[in-house]
Amino acid sequence: MAYMARDERRGQIMNAVVEIVARERLAAATVRRIAQALDCSPGQIHHHFSSADALRAEAVREVWCRLEPQFVALLHRLPPRERLVTMLSGCCSAFADEIGPVMLVAERLWKEAWDIRREPAVRESIAEGIGKMRDEIIQTLQDGMHAGIFPADMDVSRLSLVLIAATQGYDLLAEIGAAGELGTDKAAYVEELLRKEGL
């Protein structure tokens, strides 16, 4: 493998990681596998990433970084309440034609990262993702307040956490097979939640 500047080599590694994760699964992003894809030694990968966990965590970040500008731009075409429902319920089918397979990869990657969230590096990337989601929810709530759609006296910081906690709780119940007892799908659950919060 020819000499490259550090940033250039790191970019090449990340491109290989994203490509492997998109084709296969997050677990396939091992140091050895990336080294094989780039025809280099595992040591060259370890020079940039201390472990496979760090490599996988960076893969989660990288896929979302590549998707985020397009996804946020599409979200902002929606009115505030519809934007909240879309973000909180994961109903991105309205954007399927515009985002396409990248969104499917991102959704799968998020679920896989959630399954291995106890790994410190992965947990950190999940926390960053939830932080970005919270920022977007706060912005949406503020947009709705300014448009006169949502109550002007909302505590958007607290409400953003309530909404995230409720929807993540729904996902946990779905994971263990108990969400069906709520008698509704996630989008309807989010609609009901927003109504109860006066939105």
N, C-alpha and C positions, 0 to 999 in steps of 0.2 A: 504494500500500500504506500503510495507516494506521500511525501511530507505535506501537511496542511497546517494552516494556522489553527490555534486551539478552538476558536469560535466556529471556524469552517468545519473542523472535524466533529465537533459537538453537533452541529446542524446535520451533518451527514448521518451521524448515529441516530439522531432523533427521527430523521426521515425513514431510516430503516426500521426503527421501533414502531413508528406509526403505521408503516406499510404492513409489517408482520401482525400487529394487533388488529388492523382492519381486516386482514385476510383470515386470521385465526382467532386467537383469544389473548387476553392479557397475560395469562400464564405462559404463553409461548415466547414472551419477551424476556428471554434469559440472556445473560452475558454471553454464553457460548453461542447461542443462536444468532445473536446480533453480530458477533465476531465472524461467524461463518458467512452471514449475508454480506458482510463488508470485506471478506477475505483478509482479515487481520487477526491478531492474537487477542485473546481475552484480556490480556494486560492492557492493551490500548483502550479497551472499553472501560476497564477499572480505573484508568487514569482520569476518566471523566465522571464515573459513577462508582461510588464505594461498594454498592451491592446491587443484586437483582431487584431488591425492594425499592431502592432509590431509582433504578431505571424504570420500573413499572409506575412508580409515583409520577415520574416526569412524563411518562407516556400519557397518563390521565390528564395532566396539565396541558400537554402539547396538543392533544386532540381538541380539548375545549378551547384553547387559545386560537386554534385555526378555525373553529366553528363559531365562536362567540360573536365576532363582529357581524356576521351575516345573520345569525339567529336573533341578536338584539335588534338589528335593523328591521327584521320581519316582525318581531314582537311590537315594536313601536308604531307599526302601521295599524295595530288594533286599538280600539277604545280601552281605557284603563281597566274596566271590570272584566272584559273579555281577555285582556292581557293577563290579569291575575289568574283567571280560571285556567288559561293555557299553561302558564308557568307552574302553578301548583298541582295541576292534575296530570301534567306530562302529555297533554293532548296536542301533539305537534303535527297531527295529520293534515292540518290546513296548510302546512308548509312543506309537505312531502315532495311536491314537484320542484320546489325551489331549492331545498336543501338536499333532498335525495338520500343516497346511501350513507352520506357522512353522518347524518343525524342518527341513523340506525346503529352505526358503529359507536357513536358517542353514548347513546342510551345503553347499549350492551356493555360498553366500557365502564360506565358509571355503576351498573349493577355488579359487574365483576369486582370493581374496586370496593364496593360496599361489602361484598362477601369477604374480602381480605382486609377490612378496615382496621383490624388490630395491629397490623404492621405499621410502625410509627411513621414512616415516610408516606405511606398510602393514606393514613389517617390525616396527615397534614394536608395532602392534596385535596382530600374530601372536605376538610374544614375550609380551605380556600374556595372550593366550589360552592359550598353553602354560604360563605361570606359574600360571594358575587351574586348569588341568588337573592340573598337578603337585601343587598344594595339595590338590585333591580326591583324587588317588591316595594321597598321604601320609595324609590323613584316613582313607581306606578301609583302608589297610594297618594303621594304628593301631587302627581299629575291629576288624579281624580279629584282631590281636594280643590286644586286651582280651577278645575273645570266646573266645580259645583256639583259633581256627581256623588262624591263621598262627603260625609260630615266634616265640617271645618275644624272640629275640636278633637280629632283622633290623635292618639299617641302612636304615631306610625312606627316608632322603634319597637315598642312593646307588641303592637299588632303584627309586625313582620315576624317576630319570633313565635307568636301564637299560631300564625298560619303555617309556618314551616314545621313547628312541632306537631300540629294536628295532621298535616299531610304525610310527614315522615312516620307518624304513628299508624296511619292508615296503611302505608307500605309494609310496615312490620306485621300488622295483622294479616295483610294479604299474603305475606311470605309464610306465615304459619297456618294459613288456611282459615282464618277466623274473620276476614273482612266481609265474607258473605252474610254473616249475621247482622251486619249493618243494613242489609237489604238494599244496597245501592252500589253503583260503580263509583270509581274515584271522582270522575267529573261531576256527577250528581252530588257526591259528598262535599266537594269543594263549593259547589253552588249553595248548598244548605249552610255550610260553614260561613260563607260570605254574608248570607242573609242574616244569620244569627249575630254577626258582628256589625250589622247595619250598613252593609255595602251592597 
